[in-house]
Every structure is written in structure tokens, then in C-alpha cells.
Amino acid sequence: MFRSRVSKIFAAVSGAALAASLAGTATAGQTSTPSFKEFKASTYVDTDGQYIVNGDEPVATTGALRDFYDRMVKPRKVKKGDTSLVVNTVGGYDDKWSATQARNLTYCVSTAFAGDHAAIVDAMAGGAAIWESATSALDFRYDASQDGSCNTRNNNVLFSVEPVSTTQYIARAFFPSSPKSARNVLIDDSIWSSGSWEPVDILAHELGHALGFRHEHTRPEAGTCFEDNNWRPLTAYDDSSIMHYPQCNGGSSDLEFQASDAEGVRALYGS
């Protein structure tokens, strides 16, 4: 989840801002398409060495970042009748978990959260329950026995939940196609001071990415914050979707799970 709630969506280091400019949306001080070298230099590198684009989405390698850049500089194509909630695609295929894995989405919560550990455990459980309430095809499973060694090297869980100290985002996650070394949810302590964005909803947004869902505002209906065309439509566009940044012409200042989000997850994973 991108930290800024207003104009910082267009800060050059965010990746989301550069995505907007690469797609042809002029931003302050940005009048031409940057070279890949310029784009790479302005993209935030996270604590684990991954590049962060689109506000809260990690890109693992320089090669993958180049692929992202190349997709952004291609002419934008909008197909008539495209709709959303949207699922990420890789090589033309939906980026999703198998039916078996979707019922066993195991995770741990690092003890490095210290005094906030219990609150993060509760917020993760709440965020997971939001998606689980929409379909019986999903089951997030918290394994507290792995909390003491909760990192991406722990093969006893599918993903880890770890603290981070950054000014670049509130939290960020991963996609199902991410390698094990990149499958973590990183959370900054600003999650406790994000105004009307409640911790449970912020983490539900991030778990939406972990399930394969893209930002709703990459849809042409949003009119801003375009990211790329690597997604497939699932439901009608909803500017109040939990996957839609409010500052990207969103229809609500809150991050709240909508009926369209429930419809979208059922469309992808079944009921």
C-alpha cells in the first residue's frame, strides 16, 4: 500500500508515478519518457533488494524491471468492454494459486514486530478473513510455530510477514508468481497512523495482491495512475474497490471490501 494519500502518488521515486508518465500522463517536471537508466535510478530499491513499482508491488530483478519498463513504453491499448476487478497475468495466463494451494495459504508473523506482534497477527487474521468470507476456496493459515524464524528462507510456510522501516510505502506484498525468496508481506509502523485506512483493510489490500489481483485503478475508467496491460478483467469496474487507491480518482476515501471484490475472487477461485 502506497504511503501517500494525495499528491505523492506522482512522486518520481514511487514507480507508480513513473508508470503514469510512461503511459503518457504528464506529471510535474516530467515532460518526456525517461530512459531505462533514468527509470531504474529513480525506482526505490527495498531492503531485500527488490524494486518497488506501482506503489507497493515488488520486482525481483533488474531484468524483470526492464520487462516492466518495456511494457510501460508500449502504446496503451484499451479493448472495448474491458472490465475489472482484474487479475495479474504472466505470459497471458492468470497469476493465481492452484485450487489445492489456495486452501493452504500458510504464513508466519515475525517476532521482530516485538510489542506490535499481537496486533499484526490480529490485523492479518482480519485481512485474510475478508477474502475468505467471499469464498470457501481460500484458506489463509497462520502458523505461529514459525514466528521465531519468519523470513523468506523458511520453507515451512508459503510466505512471511515481516517489519520494515521505510518512507516509501505502508505495506507491500507479492504475486503468486513471485519466487519464494520474494514472497513476504512487509509492514511499516505507519500502518497504525494511516487515517481512515484501517490496518485490517490495508493488509486485506496487500493480500489481494498475494491472491493475484492488480490495482483497480490500472483500468482506463480511472483516468489516472495507469500501470500496464498485463491483467484480465473479472468484474465491472468499481472505483471503491479495496484494490483501488483512493487518491487515483477513487470513489471512497476508505479501503473497504466491496461486493465487486467478492464477485471477482469467486470468479477467479470459485465459490
Summary of the structure (lengths in Angstrom):
residues: 271
radius of gyration: 17.3
end to end distance: 27.0
largest distance: 52.1
contacts: 901
relative contact order: 0.19
helix: 38%
strand: 15%
